[in-house]
């Protein structure tokens, strides 16, 4: 256990000095195996080579570039603007309506992009000009984009849920289904946060102008293809018409078809989408390879077994253990970005969660791991708007250079509270995460 803890400290130190997390974990894992095998490089580097082959040959991971491509094509075709205008039709005339429209549009864009940072960056360009035009306070306008962007890592298809599924061996399709209700709950609570802000300070978010019916109808019609694509993807998975990787292929192809149908397809846009997809996917696969190498090391060093024995001897109840793990994530989230945090910790915590017996009808621990995956993603969402890292905040800061990070962090406080409420509800009521995957497939 001591050896594994030293390896953890070294990885954390490398990350803090800006070494990419995938490189840090892979390097420490490979060198760790060399040390464990008495300095024999050929024997020590064998597990690293195995990890590279396992990740490269894992068919389930084909969903990553395909879903990323789908999101990039959607972004290139300007459909984010359509989502915002359609959301404006629904709630724009309410106090704080433009901020609420931003939340709804972020939720919709999340459903076809799977990326929090992409959602925040795209919606900032779409929503912020409108909110500034109507005199919204910078704290509310930027916070609604930063917080709404976090929905991108939970509402399926979610890249982080795919990575969690790879790390824990869980079904990506079940994880996608488990993320739907918590994602919708997040949207509702964020809308409540906006309502609370404008109730306290009406001048922070004035109501928008009324839209003519003909224009409103056109806005609604333009988002129907996106909604249809989402229903096909999730409905196909739920109905077991196709697997998650097949759904990714359908989604990428469907995004191209939609962009052609609405007259926004261009070869230049497609080439740019493909280029961004390659760059993003390569970075993620390097991360996954590094994580797999490091995970083999900590398993070989016995860290998970030692932690389980310690907790059993300590006599802690399962929910007490879960509470400690959540607190650890909240602390780590203040200094680590989301993917680093998940790839570094999930392989340690997931076996503990599976072995603690949260549900009597779940001897294999599958239900617990699906539920824990959603909890981890919600905690990760919180980290995206938590100082001092708050990646979504700094993405916005790079776009809106005349608004300080302090102003944005101040504005996200009500949304942060909303996320804490959602986290408590998910822990107390696992139903929210488990009802959809249990309803169609069951567990065991």
TIMARLUM-973688 format. One line per 3 residues: their letters; for each residue x, y, z of C-alpha. Coordinates in nm, 4 decimals, padded with zeros to 6 digits, always signed. Layout:
<keros>
A = X,Y,Z ~ ...
</keros>
This chain:
<keros>
XXX = +00.0000,+00.0000,+00.0000 ~ +00.2852,+00.2375,+00.0794 ~ +00.4292,+00.1878,-00.2687
XXX = +00.0937,+00.2738,-00.4300 ~ +00.0498,+00.5845,-00.2133 ~ +00.3966,+00.7064,-00.3107
XXX = +00.2998,+00.6555,-00.6760 ~ -00.0168,+00.8617,-00.6176 ~ +00.1817,+01.1455,-00.4609
XXX = +00.4250,+01.1490,-00.7532 ~ +00.1405,+01.1608,-01.0062 ~ -00.0291,+01.4455,-00.8191
XXX = +00.3013,+01.6327,-00.8042 ~ +00.3541,+01.5932,-01.1783 ~ +00.0012,+01.7153,-01.2514
XXX = +00.0522,+02.0209,-01.0312 ~ +00.3586,+02.1172,-01.2342 ~ +00.1487,+02.0924,-01.5512
XXX = +00.2507,+01.7510,-01.6812 ~ -00.0512,+01.6117,-01.8743 ~ -00.2356,+01.3639,-01.6537
XXX = -00.2178,+01.0811,-01.9095 ~ +00.1588,+01.1159,-01.9456 ~ +00.2008,+01.1426,-01.5671
XXX = -00.0003,+00.8286,-01.4905 ~ +00.1497,+00.6273,-01.7741 ~ +00.5076,+00.7184,-01.6863
XXX = +00.4683,+00.6542,-01.3135 ~ +00.2824,+00.3297,-01.3815 ~ +00.5454,+00.1973,-01.6221
XXX = +00.8415,+00.2907,-01.4009 ~ +00.6552,+00.1506,-01.0997 ~ +00.6291,-00.1888,-01.2686
XXX = +01.0004,-00.1798,-01.3499 ~ +01.0749,-00.1194,-00.9820 ~ +00.8388,-00.3974,-00.8708
XXX = +01.0169,-00.6367,-01.1069 ~ +01.3643,-00.5680,-00.9713 ~ +01.4633,-00.3142,-01.2323
XXX = +01.4068,-00.5424,-01.5307 ~ +01.2870,-00.3038,-01.8012 ~ +01.1687,-00.5699,-02.0433
XXX = +00.9474,-00.7355,-01.7794 ~ +00.8398,-00.4060,-01.6241 ~ +00.7253,-00.2433,-01.9482
XXX = +00.5153,-00.5444,-02.0474 ~ +00.2013,-00.4185,-01.8631 ~ +00.2401,-00.0789,-02.0331
XXX = +00.2459,-00.2455,-02.3734 ~ -00.0586,-00.4535,-02.2753 ~ -00.2469,-00.1376,-02.1771
XXX = -00.1748,+00.0288,-02.5106 ~ -00.3049,-00.2756,-02.6977 ~ -00.6105,-00.3168,-02.4730
XXX = -00.7198,+00.0463,-02.5138 ~ -00.6479,+00.0555,-02.8868 ~ -00.8404,-00.2685,-02.9478
XXX = -01.1362,-00.1885,-02.7216 ~ -01.4337,-00.1672,-02.9582 ~ -01.6488,+00.0046,-02.6947
XXX = -01.4210,+00.3098,-02.7053 ~ -01.5137,+00.3768,-03.0691 ~ -01.8008,+00.5793,-02.9277
XXX = -01.5595,+00.8531,-02.8187 ~ -01.4488,+00.9896,-03.1597 ~ -01.7937,+00.9328,-03.3093
XXX = -01.9819,+01.1266,-03.0405 ~ -01.7157,+01.3989,-03.0462 ~ -01.7577,+01.4236,-03.4250
XXX = -02.1339,+01.4522,-03.3821 ~ -02.0917,+01.7407,-03.1387 ~ -01.8368,+01.9172,-03.3580
XXX = -02.0650,+01.8983,-03.6638 ~ -02.3575,+02.0306,-03.4590 ~ -02.1395,+02.3197,-03.3392
XXX = -02.0071,+02.3952,-03.6883 ~ -02.3598,+02.4064,-03.8316 ~ -02.4730,+02.6776,-03.5916
XXX = -02.7482,+02.4702,-03.4314 ~ -02.6582,+02.6074,-03.0875 ~ -02.8129,+02.9378,-03.1925
XXX = -03.1313,+02.7546,-03.2952 ~ -03.1512,+02.5882,-02.9531 ~ -03.1122,+02.9230,-02.7784
XXX = -03.3824,+03.0886,-02.9875 ~ -03.6218,+02.7978,-02.9287 ~ -03.5592,+02.8164,-02.5543
XXX = -03.6208,+03.1919,-02.5708 ~ -03.9647,+03.1218,-02.7188 ~ -04.0507,+02.9169,-02.4087
XXX = -03.9145,+03.1311,-02.1249 ~ -03.7657,+03.4504,-02.2710 ~ -04.0519,+03.6719,-02.1535
XXX = -04.0072,+03.5705,-01.7881 ~ -03.7884,+03.7650,-01.5431 ~ -03.4435,+03.6183,-01.5925
XXX = -03.5796,+03.4548,-01.9081 ~ -03.2650,+03.4984,-02.1150 ~ -03.0567,+03.3267,-01.8463
XXX = -03.3197,+03.0502,-01.8288 ~ -03.3058,+03.0214,-02.2082 ~ -02.9304,+02.9791,-02.1768
XXX = -02.9738,+02.6942,-01.9270 ~ -03.2274,+02.5167,-02.1506 ~ -03.0126,+02.5666,-02.4602
XXX = -02.7063,+02.4353,-02.2747 ~ -02.9062,+02.1274,-02.1769 ~ -03.0108,+02.0734,-02.5387
XXX = -02.6630,+02.1299,-02.6768 ~ -02.5215,+01.8963,-02.4124 ~ -02.7470,+01.6227,-02.5422
XXX = -02.5665,+01.6267,-02.8759 ~ -02.2157,+01.7404,-02.7824 ~ -02.1262,+01.5423,-02.4685
XXX = -01.8676,+01.8025,-02.3683 ~ -01.8914,+02.0595,-02.0924 ~ -01.6169,+02.2858,-02.2242
XXX = -01.7585,+02.2766,-02.5784 ~ -02.1035,+02.3651,-02.4435 ~ -01.9733,+02.6571,-02.2364
XXX = -01.7530,+02.7928,-02.5156 ~ -02.0257,+02.7657,-02.7807 ~ -02.3139,+02.9025,-02.5733
XXX = -02.1058,+03.1971,-02.4501 ~ -02.0893,+03.3242,-02.8074 ~ -02.4613,+03.2662,-02.8614
XXX = -02.6204,+03.3810,-02.5350 ~ -02.3976,+03.6490,-02.3825 ~ -02.4566,+03.9155,-02.6525
XXX = -02.8349,+03.8909,-02.6026 ~ -02.8123,+03.9130,-02.2240 ~ -02.5804,+04.2131,-02.2436
XXX = -02.8200,+04.3810,-02.4858 ~ -03.0977,+04.3578,-02.2254 ~ -02.8764,+04.4829,-01.9411
XXX = -02.8206,+04.1584,-01.7520 ~ -02.5674,+04.1761,-01.4732 ~ -02.2387,+04.0184,-01.5784
XXX = -02.2455,+03.7895,-01.2769 ~ -02.5783,+03.6286,-01.3789 ~ -02.5170,+03.6170,-01.7534
XXX = -02.1718,+03.4574,-01.7316 ~ -02.2720,+03.2261,-01.4459 ~ -02.5696,+03.0894,-01.6390
XXX = -02.3351,+02.9901,-01.9233 ~ -02.0667,+02.8474,-01.6920 ~ -02.3183,+02.6461,-01.4891
XXX = -02.5284,+02.5431,-01.7885 ~ -02.2144,+02.4173,-01.9574 ~ -02.1587,+02.1637,-01.6804
XXX = -02.4654,+01.9762,-01.8037 ~ -02.2504,+01.8593,-02.0955 ~ -02.0776,+01.5943,-01.8866
XXX = -02.3972,+01.4315,-01.7562 ~ -02.6744,+01.4494,-02.0142 ~ -02.6052,+01.1679,-02.2626
XXX = -02.4099,+01.1204,-02.4738 ~ -02.1458,+01.2089,-02.2148 ~ -01.7736,+01.1601,-02.2771
XXX = -01.7020,+01.1383,-01.9040 ~ -01.9660,+00.8674,-01.8576 ~ -01.7988,+00.6752,-02.1414
XXX = -01.4631,+00.7046,-01.9646 ~ -01.6200,+00.6003,-01.6331 ~ -01.7715,+00.2980,-01.8060
XXX = -01.4299,+00.2037,-01.9450 ~ -01.2611,+00.2407,-01.6060 ~ -01.5219,+00.0354,-01.4190
XXX = -01.6317,-00.2116,-01.6876 ~ -01.9917,-00.0874,-01.6773 ~ -02.2356,-00.0670,-01.9683
XXX = -02.2162,+00.2701,-02.1419 ~ -02.5785,+00.2339,-02.2502 ~ -02.6941,+00.1894,-01.8888
XXX = -02.4826,+00.4839,-01.7760 ~ -02.6386,+00.7022,-02.0461 ~ -02.9873,+00.6059,-01.9316
XXX = -02.8916,+00.6668,-01.5683 ~ -02.7815,+01.0213,-01.6548 ~ -03.1107,+01.1356,-01.8069
XXX = -03.3220,+01.2062,-01.4969 ~ -03.0349,+01.3591,-01.2928 ~ -02.9602,+01.5776,-01.5963
XXX = -03.3201,+01.6975,-01.6164 ~ -03.3180,+01.7526,-01.2400 ~ -03.0076,+01.9665,-01.2837
XXX = -03.1813,+02.1814,-01.5458 ~ -03.4822,+02.2360,-01.3170 ~ -03.2646,+02.3300,-01.0206
XXX = -03.0590,+02.5693,-01.2345 ~ -03.3801,+02.7348,-01.3548 ~ -03.4743,+02.7684,-00.9883
XXX = -03.1360,+02.9294,-00.9181 ~ -03.1991,+03.1899,-01.1892 ~ -03.5485,+03.2559,-01.0501
XXX = -03.4008,+03.3032,-00.7023 ~ -03.1414,+03.5525,-00.8268 ~ -03.3937,+03.7687,-01.0133
XXX = -03.6388,+03.7464,-00.7217 ~ -03.3737,+03.9003,-00.4962 ~ -03.2460,+04.1438,-00.7612
XXX = -03.4986,+04.2003,-01.0422 ~ -03.2593,+04.4348,-01.2201 ~ -03.0060,+04.1523,-01.2580
XXX = -03.2167,+03.9773,-01.5236 ~ -03.4885,+04.1783,-01.7021 ~ -03.7480,+03.9971,-01.9113
XXX = -03.6887,+03.9755,-02.2853 ~ -03.9052,+04.1054,-02.5670 ~ -04.2097,+03.9228,-02.6954
XXX = -04.1430,+03.7287,-03.0161 ~ -04.3883,+03.7358,-03.3051 ~ -04.5717,+03.4078,-03.3567
XXX = -04.4358,+03.3486,-03.7080 ~ -04.0777,+03.3933,-03.5862 ~ -04.1403,+03.1806,-03.2766
XXX = -04.2845,+02.8993,-03.4869 ~ -03.9802,+02.9075,-03.7128 ~ -03.7481,+02.8846,-03.4114
XXX = -03.9310,+02.5781,-03.2828 ~ -03.9275,+02.4071,-03.6224 ~ -03.5509,+02.4538,-03.6595
XXX = -03.4721,+02.2512,-03.3458 ~ -03.6981,+01.9579,-03.4298 ~ -03.4217,+01.7739,-03.6236
XXX = -03.1882,+01.7980,-03.3227 ~ -03.4582,+01.6666,-03.0896 ~ -03.5312,+01.3826,-03.3315
XXX = -03.1618,+01.2913,-03.3406 ~ -03.1457,+01.2807,-02.9602 ~ -03.4608,+01.0669,-02.9397
XXX = -03.3215,+00.8252,-03.2003 ~ -02.9925,+00.7881,-03.0101 ~ -03.1353,+00.7468,-02.6605
XXX = -03.4510,+00.5687,-02.7739 ~ -03.2441,+00.3238,-02.9760 ~ -03.0256,+00.2445,-02.6756
XXX = -03.3233,+00.2217,-02.4377 ~ -03.5150,-00.0035,-02.6758 ~ -03.2032,-00.2132,-02.7409
XXX = -03.2333,-00.1412,-03.1130 ~ -02.8600,-00.0736,-03.1213 ~ -02.5638,-00.0595,-02.8856
XXX = -02.3933,+00.2564,-02.7603 ~ -02.1187,+00.2376,-03.0235 ~ -02.3754,+00.1849,-03.2980
XXX = -02.5709,+00.4796,-03.1567 ~ -02.2560,+00.6915,-03.1866 ~ -02.2278,+00.6042,-03.5546
XXX = -02.5950,+00.6861,-03.6076 ~ -02.5456,+01.0173,-03.4246 ~ -02.2424,+01.1250,-03.6301
XXX = -02.4112,+01.0333,-03.9582 ~ -02.7374,+01.1937,-03.8441 ~ -02.5597,+01.5204,-03.7601
XXX = -02.4217,+01.5361,-04.1151 ~ -02.7650,+01.4604,-04.2623 ~ -02.9282,+01.7315,-04.0498
XXX = -02.6681,+01.9910,-04.1471 ~ -02.7377,+01.9099,-04.5133 ~ -03.1162,+01.9235,-04.4619
XXX = -03.1069,+02.2685,-04.3019 ~ -02.8681,+02.4033,-04.5647 ~ -02.5701,+02.4557,-04.3351
XXX = -02.3373,+02.1839,-04.4539 ~ -01.9983,+02.2885,-04.5898 ~ -01.6887,+02.0880,-04.6707
XXX = -01.4791,+02.3429,-04.4848 ~ -01.6925,+02.2957,-04.1732 ~ -01.6730,+01.9153,-04.2040
XXX = -01.2939,+01.9236,-04.2378 ~ -01.2676,+02.1499,-03.9331 ~ -01.4988,+01.9191,-03.7361
XXX = -01.2887,+01.6181,-03.8335 ~ -00.9682,+01.7993,-03.7395 ~ -01.1011,+01.8961,-03.3961
XXX = -01.2322,+01.5432,-03.3446 ~ -00.8905,+01.3910,-03.4147 ~ -00.7119,+01.6309,-03.1790
XXX = -00.9612,+01.5794,-02.8975 ~ -00.9808,+01.2015,-02.9410 ~ -00.6020,+01.1572,-02.9426
XXX = -00.5770,+01.3494,-02.6159 ~ -00.8476,+01.1334,-02.4579 ~ -00.6905,+00.8064,-02.5727
XXX = -00.3517,+00.9094,-02.4346 ~ -00.5328,+00.9796,-02.1076 ~ -00.7053,+00.6384,-02.1112
XXX = -00.3827,+00.4522,-02.1874 ~ -00.2033,+00.6312,-01.9036 ~ -00.4922,+00.5595,-01.6675
XXX = -00.4952,+00.1903,-01.7596 ~ -00.1204,+00.1557,-01.6963 ~ -00.1483,+00.3302,-01.3591
XXX = -00.4556,+00.1298,-01.2618 ~ -00.2655,-00.1951,-01.3239 ~ +00.0105,-00.0693,-01.0962
XXX = -00.2127,+00.0204,-00.7997 ~ -00.3985,-00.3096,-00.8370 ~ -00.0677,-00.4981,-00.8404
XXX = +00.0471,-00.2991,-00.5344 ~ -00.2690,-00.4020,-00.3450 ~ -00.4005,-00.0538,-00.2697
XXX = -00.7684,-00.1368,-00.3249 ~ -00.7581,-00.4514,-00.1092 ~ -00.5751,-00.2694,+00.1688
XXX = -00.8270,+00.0166,+00.1667 ~ -01.1180,-00.2278,+00.1779 ~ -00.9646,-00.4112,+00.4733
XXX = -00.9055,-00.0816,+00.6518 ~ -01.2668,+00.0292,+00.6064 ~ -01.4016,-00.3062,+00.7173
XXX = -01.1883,-00.2949,+01.0316 ~ -01.2954,+00.0645,+01.0975 ~ -01.6605,-00.0470,+01.1070
XXX = -01.7908,+00.2402,+00.8911 ~ -02.1389,+00.2135,+00.7422 ~ -02.1583,+00.2121,+00.3586
XXX = -02.3155,+00.5588,+00.3405 ~ -02.0492,+00.6956,+00.5747 ~ -01.7827,+00.5639,+00.3373
XXX = -01.9663,+00.7208,+00.0435 ~ -01.9831,+01.0506,+00.2319 ~ -01.6073,+01.0469,+00.2883
XXX = -01.5465,+00.9727,-00.0807 ~ -01.7747,+01.2598,-00.1864 ~ -01.5911,+01.4980,+00.0456
XXX = -01.2607,+01.3865,-00.1070 ~ -01.3976,+01.4620,-00.4532 ~ -01.5190,+01.8062,-00.3461
XXX = -01.1734,+01.8897,-00.2109 ~ -00.9910,+01.7495,-00.5145 ~ -01.2297,+01.9330,-00.7452
XXX = -01.1000,+02.2644,-00.6165 ~ -00.7523,+02.1958,-00.7546 ~ -00.7910,+01.9243,-01.0232
XXX = -00.9685,+01.9356,-01.3559 ~ -01.2462,+01.6814,-01.4032 ~ -01.0815,+01.4169,-01.6224
XXX = -00.7692,+01.4096,-01.4061 ~ -00.9790,+01.3621,-01.0964 ~ -01.1897,+01.0814,-01.2419
XXX = -00.9125,+00.8809,-01.4061 ~ -00.6967,+00.9039,-01.0946 ~ -00.9577,+00.8134,-00.8323
XXX = -01.2347,+00.6002,-00.9853 ~ -01.0195,+00.2841,-01.0154 ~ -00.9527,+00.3075,-00.6407
XXX = -01.3005,+00.3984,-00.5183 ~ -01.5197,+00.1951,-00.7572 ~ -01.4205,-00.1503,-00.6201
XXX = -01.4910,-00.0235,-00.2683 ~ -01.8378,+00.0965,-00.3664 ~ -01.9147,-00.2339,-00.5410
XXX = -01.8146,-00.4338,-00.2318 ~ -02.0030,-00.2358,+00.0344 ~ -02.3470,-00.3857,-00.0354
XXX = -02.5586,-00.0719,-00.0813 ~ -02.8508,-00.2650,-00.2330 ~ -02.9692,-00.6098,-00.1235
XXX = -03.0745,-00.7046,-00.4771 ~ -02.7302,-00.6160,-00.6125 ~ -02.4802,-00.8865,-00.5139
XXX = -02.2504,-00.8036,-00.8066 ~ -02.2371,-00.4334,-00.7208 ~ -02.3505,-00.3282,-01.0695
XXX = -02.6360,-00.1095,-00.9464 ~ -02.4063,+00.0570,-00.6973 ~ -02.1466,+00.1316,-00.9638
XXX = -02.4020,+00.2829,-01.2031 ~ -02.5384,+00.4984,-00.9193 ~ -02.1874,+00.5932,-00.8068
XXX = -02.0987,+00.6921,-01.1629 ~ -02.3757,+00.9518,-01.1692 ~ -02.2741,+01.0804,-00.8255
XXX = -01.9132,+01.1148,-00.9419 ~ -02.0196,+01.3081,-01.2520 ~ -02.2388,+01.5448,-01.0469
XXX = -01.9480,+01.6092,-00.8097 ~ -01.7307,+01.6694,-01.1141 ~ -01.9876,+01.9200,-01.2427
XXX = -01.9527,+02.1040,-00.9147 ~ -01.5750,+02.1146,-00.9590 ~ -01.6166,+02.2816,-01.2986
XXX = -01.7542,+02.5929,-01.1294 ~ -01.5594,+02.5739,-00.8017 ~ -01.2593,+02.8023,-00.7366
XXX = -00.9678,+02.8094,-00.7836 ~ -00.9697,+02.5829,-01.0940 ~ -01.3309,+02.6021,-01.2201
XXX = -01.2495,+02.5148,-01.5822 ~ -01.5821,+02.6399,-01.7186 ~ -01.5234,+02.9730,-01.5479
XXX = -01.1851,+03.0130,-01.7117 ~ -01.3193,+02.9070,-02.0519 ~ -01.5677,+03.1927,-02.0197
XXX = -01.2972,+03.4247,-01.8913 ~ -01.1016,+03.3644,-02.2124 ~ -01.4082,+03.4610,-02.4190
XXX = -01.5371,+03.7519,-02.2077 ~ -01.2123,+03.9262,-02.1235 ~ -01.3762,+04.2302,-01.9605
XXX = -01.5396,+04.0231,-01.6817 ~ -01.3203,+03.9094,-01.3925 ~ -01.3060,+03.5499,-01.2755
XXX = -01.4128,+03.6723,-00.9307 ~ -01.7350,+03.8145,-01.0779 ~ -01.8136,+03.4850,-01.2520
XXX = -01.7371,+03.2794,-00.9393 ~ -01.9650,+03.5059,-00.7376 ~ -02.2434,+03.4586,-00.9909
XXX = -02.2202,+03.0783,-00.9919 ~ -02.2796,+03.0507,-00.6161 ~ -02.6589,+02.9900,-00.6475
XXX = -02.5911,+02.7279,-00.9162 ~ -02.3282,+02.5643,-00.6960 ~ -02.5877,+02.5415,-00.4173
XXX = -02.8351,+02.3899,-00.6657 ~ -02.5771,+02.1234,-00.7521 ~ -02.5220,+02.0434,-00.3844
XXX = -02.8994,+01.9978,-00.3443 ~ -02.9030,+01.7638,-00.6448 ~ -02.6089,+01.5681,-00.5039
XXX = -02.7890,+01.5195,-00.1712 ~ -03.1050,+01.4050,-00.3516 ~ -02.9120,+01.1536,-00.5620
XXX = -02.7420,+01.0059,-00.2572 ~ -03.0637,+00.9908,-00.0547 ~ -03.2808,+00.8738,-00.3467
XXX = -03.0863,+00.6404,-00.5817 ~ -03.4148,+00.6023,-00.7723 ~ -03.3286,+00.9079,-00.9845
XXX = -03.0244,+00.7348,-01.1326 ~ -03.1421,+00.3747,-01.1390 ~ -03.5043,+00.3742,-01.2507
XXX = -03.4383,+00.3977,-01.6272 ~ -03.1577,+00.1413,-01.6639 ~ -03.3335,-00.0952,-01.4210
XXX = -03.6660,-00.0522,-01.5958 ~ -03.5505,-00.1855,-01.9299 ~ -03.2595,-00.4185,-01.8582
XXX = -03.2484,-00.4915,-01.4889 ~ -02.9225,-00.5813,-01.3204 ~ -02.7270,-00.8875,-01.2280
</keros>
